Amino acid sequence: MEYVALQLFNGLANGSFYALLSLGLAVIFGVLRVVNFAHGAFYMLGAFGAYLLLQDFSVGFWPALAIAPLAIGVAAMGLERLLIRRLYGLDPLYNFLLTFGLTLIIQDGMRLRFGLQGQPYPAPAELGGSLSLGPVGYPVYRLFVIVFSLAVCVLVWYLIERTRVGMVVRASTERPELTRALGINVDRWVTPVFGFGVALAALGGVLAAPMRNVSPLMGSELIIFTFAVVVIGGMGSIVGAVVAGFLVGILASLAAVFDPALENVLAFALMAVVLLVRPAGLFGSVDRT
Amino acid sequence: MQRTIALLVATLVLAAGCGGGNVGPGGGAVKLNDGKLVIAVINDQSGVYADLSGKNAVEAVKMAVEDFKAKYGENSLGGPVEVITADHQNKPDVASAKAQEFYERNAADLILDVPTSSAALGIAKVALDQKKLYINVTAATTDLTGASCNKYTFHYAYDTYMLAQGTGITVTQQGGKSWYIIYPNYAFGQDMEKSFRQAVIGAGGNVIQSDGSPFPNTTGDFSSLLLKAGQLKPQVLGAMQAGGDLVNVVKQYNEFKLKDQNIKLAIGLLFDTDITALGQDAFAGTLYTTPWLWSMDDQSRQFADKFLKRTGIRPTFAHAGNYSAAWQYMEAVRRGGTDDADAVVKQLEGYKFNDFFIRNGVVRADDHWVMHDALIAQVKPKSEAKEQFDYSKVVGTLSAEKASRPLADGGCKMPK
């Protein structure tokens, strides 16, 4: 029984990553109508950012938690200006292909430089211990990841639902023409929103570095899973992305109690069921997409 | 003028080599069926096993060809030697299709390397159909010399039996009596689980439980299995994952602090590249079995120095094994005076040899397992490393006899 209870924590920790990644995807899709396939690559860059900061500049985990997402977010804004922007007028498939191509370039570029095997990255010393929860110790770092990501998710939700900036962003998402007619410069928000979404992915990457193998492939392995989460939550739905992220994390971990193989399958089975019962996703509304 | 003469001589030599009469076996000149020798390296060049063998294994084979020519002369094999290569992406169907293509269309005389047991077994079938040579270096499954053995397939460097005999028995005898085994759920992992279970029980220990993990593991998460280990409280957690999966397991084993709960970690298969990925100290003290270490003696060091100059890293045993296997194959072609597959098989069967990689080697004729000594190694803490890549020290040797599965246990019935 304690084992099952502790599995819940594992589920929450895994869910934290799904939530952060799908949250970024949802924000970007909501405003730009771009399915950002390169999201996994940015997550990987976040982890490598943390690694390089430590390796080459002796910058530790805490500063890296801010620096890496900022730097990668800014770089992504450049990318949006340079490439992604040009394809808005076309079928969304074009941007999907563009970001897919970018993924391959980023991934193979990193592979050329670092190889595939992965790079070492230690957990910060303050969080290195383990907390006694019942019969076994549970890593403090994982508990931190859960709390931290939850806080970030709440913050993003607040930013979008309760502030003026968020209101403008939401308005430009739902009725771009009407918003423009009210004298608001919608296009101004497109680039920062993309950068923000990508920064969330990079943040996930930094968080993952102490507990996952820091390898160029870490993103491509996770992104497919994340897409399933986004579909379950409802494309473009902020709350949906977060809830579905944690939900899939928990359910997959509980399924692993019965059979470890189920952990990988569950998200996709769930996605199929959701698509059958509620095609717009748990929190999606049909008219928005 | 001098160049013209040299050219003339070369042409004459070529003519003698290719069309110049029938020279008997061992008589010096080699007669090749299609005028050239083609060695194909099929391995993982993009996935989890790309670093431990991959492109650098191809480099190792090229080095062997160059060194062979430098030693015996440019035309010692009766024609040019080509090295071709393909990425099998760890997929058995891709591996088999590539093998078929190489044997048929590219006139490959030999296929080398092939990590990922399921892909390795697929190619064994193709080799038998095509009646062409296949020396496997990097796959671990004992089925290559057991249920799936055949006349054209050889297993060169190591197998799960060797790893279990070394690590399983040593750790159990040192007091790690109760084991919880986790393994990647495909041919390699299942075979590892079986071999380790036998070895542990044979040495007086017991296996409390074993669990398979998905392969490939897309989430990179092994926490549910590690949590279970914390509950079961075995003395030893036997991790049979390899490559990137193993790195994740060890990283999370350290994260869950299982060592502080007196659960020792035993690793089934460890490559130097895994140690690079996690840092030496994450593995310090770990015992493991390996057919070869680059720092084991001067002979090996010599090869490792050349390899480092060429690739920028120290060779794993897979790199060294590919060099050695390519070399011994060329030796066999030279001895037999032909690249005819059946003749080369005859040359290899029962052959006794030593080189920098293989010690006390015998090619067992009945199942084509290459018997040789294995090493018990231990990862040193970083403070003891004298240079980069100086990860491990040898703490014992497993004799060829002990490292090889008894013939009767394999159940190899060589198809004629």
Contacts between the chains, C-beta under 8 A, distances in Angstrom:
chain1	res1	chain2	res2	distance
A	2	B	231	7.5
A	3	B	227	6.4
A	3	B	228	6.6
A	3	B	231	5.1
A	6	B	227	5.4
A	7	B	224	6.0
A	7	B	227	6.6
A	10	B	221	7.5
A	10	B	223	4.5
A	10	B	224	5.9
A	10	B	227	6.5
A	13	B	223	7.3
A	14	B	219	6.6
A	14	B	221	5.7
A	14	B	223	7.8
A	115	B	50	7.7
A	115	B	51	5.1
A	115	B	273	7.8
A	116	B	46	7.6
A	116	B	47	7.3
A	116	B	48	7.1
A	116	B	50	4.8
A	116	B	51	5.2
A	116	B	244	7.1
A	117	B	51	4.0
A	117	B	52	7.5
A	117	B	243	7.4
A	117	B	244	6.8
A	117	B	247	7.1
A	117	B	273	4.6
A	117	B	274	6.9
A	117	B	276	6.2
A	117	B	277	4.3
A	118	B	244	6.3
A	118	B	247	5.3
A	118	B	277	3.9
A	118	B	278	7.5
A	119	B	277	6.6
A	120	B	277	6.6
A	120	B	278	5.2
A	120	B	279	3.8
A	120	B	282	7.0
A	122	B	279	7.9
A	123	B	255	6.8
A	129	B	257	7.7
A	130	B	256	6.9
A	130	B	257	4.7
A	130	B	260	7.9
A	135	B	230	7.3
A	135	B	231	6.5
A	136	B	227	6.6
A	136	B	230	3.6
A	136	B	231	6.4
A	136	B	256	7.8
A	136	B	261	7.3
A	137	B	230	7.3
A	137	B	256	7.0
A	137	B	257	5.5
A	137	B	260	7.4
A	137	B	261	7.1
A	138	B	256	7.7
A	139	B	255	4.7
A	139	B	256	5.8
A	139	B	257	7.1
A	141	B	255	6.6
A	142	B	223	7.8
A	142	B	255	7.4
A	210	B	255	7.5
A	211	B	251	6.6
A	211	B	252	6.5
A	211	B	255	5.8
A	212	B	220	5.0
A	212	B	221	7.9
A	212	B	248	6.5
A	212	B	251	7.2
A	213	B	220	6.4
A	213	B	244	5.5
A	213	B	247	4.4
A	213	B	248	4.9
A	213	B	251	6.5
A	213	B	277	6.6
A	215	B	244	6.0
A	215	B	247	7.9
A	215	B	277	7.6
A	217	B	47	7.6
A	217	B	48	7.8
A	217	B	244	7.4
A	218	B	220	6.5
A	221	B	216	7.6
A	221	B	218	4.9
A	221	B	219	7.5
A	221	B	220	6.2
A	222	B	218	7.3
A	222	B	219	7.2
A	222	B	220	7.4
A	224	B	218	6.9
A	225	B	218	6.1
A	225	B	219	6.5
A	252	B	219	7.5
A	253	B	223	7.9
A	253	B	224	6.0
A	256	B	224	4.1
A	257	B	224	7.0
A	260	B	185	7.8
A	260	B	211	5.8
A	260	B	212	6.3
A	260	B	213	5.3
A	260	B	214	6.4
A	260	B	224	6.5
A	260	B	225	6.5
A	261	B	185	6.5
A	261	B	212	7.0
A	261	B	214	5.1
A	263	B	214	6.6
A	263	B	219	6.4
A	263	B	221	7.5
A	263	B	224	6.9
A	264	B	214	4.6
A	264	B	217	7.0
A	264	B	218	5.5
A	264	B	219	6.6
